[in-house]
Amino acid sequence: MPQPQTSATISLMSDSLSLNQTRKIAHLARLDLSEQNLQKYASQLSHILEYFDQLGQLDTNGVAETAQVTGLENITRPDQTGTRTLDASAALNQAVQSHDNYIVVPEILTNRASGN
């Protein structure tokens, strides 16, 4: 059953994306794009949305829903603990630095907004 479209969805699909819309998408994706690339991606994204609009107009009544078409299935096994395990106290004793039963490691991710 097709999903109801909001007016925002319809306006995106019927018109090309504006540079401001593309700039917002780039910002949300944390992409720093030049004006030339913004124009390029606005055009490319507009073509993609037009294609989705065409797909949305197809009659899919009677077509079974599919998640994948290869017939492959995940092969899983139950989790098993090995005989060579390291208990928490031994791990903490080997750590360079620990605090309140946690291993302290150097920070590798920073918060861009705060500049840290």
Secondary structure as UniProt FT lines:
FT   HELIX           7..14
FT   HELIX           19..28
FT   TURN            29..30
FT   HELIX           35..56
FT   TURN            61..62
FT   HELIX           88..94
FT   STRAND          98..99
FT   TURN            100..101
FT   STRAND          102..103
FT   TURN            112..115
//
